[in-house]
C-alpha cells in the first residue's frame, strides 16, 4: 500500500481498468514482499517520511523501492532503513541482495556503493549480468 500511494494518484479502486496491476497480482509483478525487511519511517504526525520495500524473486532478495519524502531528504533516513533491511536479510540468510538504480540517481548510487553494493552493467565484460 505504501508503494501504491507513493506512485499513483490515490488508492487503486477495484475494477479500475487504468490500474497498472489489472489482471496481475503484485507478487507476480514484483515478487513476494519480505515483510520483515520492508520498513517505514514516519514523522511525529504519522506521515510516512521514508520506506524500503524488499521482495523475493527467484529465491533472491530485491530492493524494489527505497524512497524518502522530499521534505525529509538528506537526514539519513534512507541510509538507516537500508542498514536495518540488510541486517534483517542477513539474519534471513539472504547472501545476495540486488537493486536497480537509474544511472542518473547519483545519491542512490552513492548510498548503495557505501554499503558495499557493486555495479553490474550489461556492458561490463567482468559482469555476470546477461
Secondary structure, DSSP 4 states (H G I P E B T S, - for coil): -HHHHHHSSSPPPTT-TT-TTTTS-HHHHH-EE-GGG-EEEE-TTS-EEEEEEEEEETTEEEEEEEEE-GGGTTSSHHHHHHHHHHHHHHHTT---EEE---TT-HHHHHHHHHTT-----TT-TT----
